[in-house]
Amino acid sequence: MKEELSDGFCKIKAEFVGTVMEIGAMEQMKSGAYRHPRFVKLRPDKNAEECIWESR
C-alpha cells in the first residue's frame, strides 16, 4: 500500500467503516487470522451486506 494511502486510512478511519476492501494474505491460519495481510484495492462496486469471507 502506498504510504500516503495508508496514512489516510489511519487518520480518517471512521470514514471507511462499512467500505468494502479487497485484501490478500499468505494464508488464513487455523485461528482465522491472516498471515501477512495486504491491501489490494477498494471495492466501491460492492456493498458490505453482500460480502462474505472467502478462503482459498
C-alpha positions as a Markdown table, in Angstrom:
| # | Residue | x | y | z |
|---|---|---|---|---|
| 1 | Met | 0.0 | 0.0 | 0.0 |
| 2 | Lys | 1.3 | 3.4 | -0.8 |
| 3 | Glu | 2.3 | 5.3 | 2.3 |
| 4 | Glu | 0.0 | 8.2 | 1.7 |
| 5 | Leu | -3.0 | 5.9 | 1.3 |
| 6 | Ser | -2.0 | 4.1 | 4.5 |
| 7 | Asp | -1.7 | 7.4 | 6.3 |
| 8 | Gly | -5.1 | 8.4 | 5.0 |
| 9 | Phe | -6.8 | 5.3 | 6.3 |
| 10 | Cys | -5.2 | 5.8 | 9.8 |
| 11 | Lys | -6.1 | 9.5 | 10.0 |
| 12 | Ile | -9.8 | 9.2 | 9.0 |
| 13 | Lys | -10.6 | 5.5 | 9.7 |
| 14 | Ala | -14.1 | 6.3 | 10.8 |
| 15 | Glu | -14.9 | 7.4 | 7.3 |
| 16 | Phe | -14.0 | 3.9 | 6.0 |
| 17 | Val | -16.4 | 2.0 | 8.3 |
| 18 | Gly | -18.6 | 0.0 | 6.0 |
| 19 | Thr | -16.4 | 0.4 | 3.0 |
| 20 | Val | -15.5 | -2.8 | 1.2 |
| 21 | Met | -11.8 | -3.5 | 0.6 |
| 22 | Glu | -10.2 | -6.5 | -1.0 |
| 23 | Ile | -7.3 | -8.0 | 0.9 |
| 24 | Gly | -4.7 | -10.7 | 0.1 |
| 25 | Ala | -2.6 | -12.7 | 2.5 |
| 26 | Met | -0.1 | -15.5 | 2.6 |
| 27 | Glu | -2.6 | -17.8 | 4.3 |
| 28 | Gln | -5.5 | -17.9 | 6.7 |
| 29 | Met | -4.4 | -19.6 | 9.9 |
| 30 | Lys | -6.5 | -22.0 | 12.0 |
| 31 | Ser | -7.3 | -19.1 | 14.4 |
| 32 | Gly | -8.9 | -17.3 | 11.5 |
| 33 | Ala | -6.2 | -14.6 | 11.4 |
| 34 | Tyr | -4.5 | -13.7 | 8.2 |
| 35 | Arg | -0.7 | -14.2 | 7.8 |
| 36 | His | 0.9 | -11.1 | 6.2 |
| 37 | Pro | -2.3 | -9.4 | 5.2 |
| 38 | Arg | -2.1 | -6.7 | 2.5 |
| 39 | Phe | -4.5 | -4.2 | 1.0 |
| 40 | Val | -5.4 | -5.0 | -2.7 |
| 41 | Lys | -8.0 | -2.4 | -3.5 |
| 42 | Leu | -11.2 | -0.6 | -2.5 |
| 43 | Arg | -14.3 | -2.1 | -3.9 |
| 44 | Pro | -16.9 | 0.7 | -4.5 |
| 45 | Asp | -18.9 | -1.7 | -6.7 |
| 46 | Lys | -19.7 | -3.9 | -3.6 |
| 47 | Asn | -22.0 | -3.3 | -0.6 |
| 48 | Ala | -20.8 | -4.6 | 2.8 |
| 49 | Glu | -24.0 | -6.6 | 3.1 |
| 50 | Glu | -23.2 | -8.7 | 0.1 |
| 51 | Cys | -19.7 | -9.6 | 1.2 |
| 52 | Ile | -18.5 | -12.9 | 2.6 |
| 53 | Trp | -15.2 | -14.2 | 3.9 |
| 54 | Glu | -13.7 | -16.4 | 1.2 |
| 55 | Ser | -10.8 | -18.7 | 1.9 |
| 56 | Arg | -8.9 | -20.4 | -0.9 |
